[in-house]
């Protein structure tokens, strides 16, 4: 749910709905979303709300009926088609909760298309709550005018991920022990890509060697300083987006 804005709100509320929208569709909201619109935004019949569905795009909707704890909206004009996110996966070893949540939020803002949690030998966290990840993606997308959410892959062991790696997708392995300059590596490896970031304790020597031996892997450096995993993930994503993501964004 978006953060509570200052009152009175100066922008139209914008919400993700988990159903396919089309012009004329009635959308019934209850629970947290209704609470947000009715209590936080004090929505009344006739008010405008923007809705997006991660399938067809974003619509301008009007509140058509208000109950005590629920409300109905009608989707009217389509404002935007669903965006095409750049073809970048973020393969991230799970790290402690708050920092992992932060990576989820920022990776959605930056436009990652798929988020792949990767289990490695030094992971101190070995479970990933998909719902929690998704709620961070939704919140970030609601606030940042995104019309697409990153897909979430199941938690995958590093070995299995490398074994099943799709041909033609560069795997940029962020290696604090050294690698190519990342921007140069992106230029040399255009096309579908993924960024791989280790857990707090990094990769073991064996993992490091196995990743480097993979034909799609390109070991890259994010500079001479060791970064925490969350900083590395978001810096690398920003560098990729800057150098390869959306050259025609204007
Ligand atoms: N092994 C280290 C640090 C791990 S940092 C230690 O325990 O001190 C966590 C992850 O961030 C690493 O696995 C790597 O993927 C990434 N990372 C951190 N600094 C980096 C850098 N300068 N260049 C490339 N990747 C980096």
Boltz pocket constraint, residues with backbone or C-beta under 6 A from the ligand:
constraints:
  - pocket:
      binder: B
      contacts: [[A, 173], [A, 174], [A, 175], [A, 176], [A, 177], [A, 196], [A, 197], [A, 198], [A, 199], [A, 200], [A, 201], [A, 202], [A, 203], [A, 220], [A, 221], [A, 222], [A, 223], [A, 224], [A, 225], [A, 226], [A, 227], [A, 228], [A, 229], [A, 232], [A, 233]]
      max_distance: 6.0
